């Protein structure tokens, strides 16, 4: 299950399921809700996400583009070893700032 919480002007999306084809629609609904509130600063906390597949990578890249077009930014937090390897091998990690935890990622928006 994926959820979001708000920290000031930043939304943190987190979940404990794989970011894959099965769960992309669920995350899309959360993103729509963030967009309805005008939120363009987003942290995706990957600490409990066991796996990211191509659908999940595409979702992250699409989210990044949508936020950039609206003057925002997406940052990633705490990917596990496997997710980190997937981000690195696919080159997707070069498109994001990646932080050790969501608190650091949220705090980086204030700098």
Secondary structure, 3 states (H helix, E strand, C coil): CEEEEEECCEEEEEECCCECHHHHHHHHHHHHHHHHCCCCEEEEECCCCCCECHHHHHHHHHHHHHHHHCCCEEEEECCCHHHHHHHHHHCHHHHCEEECCHHHHHHHCCC
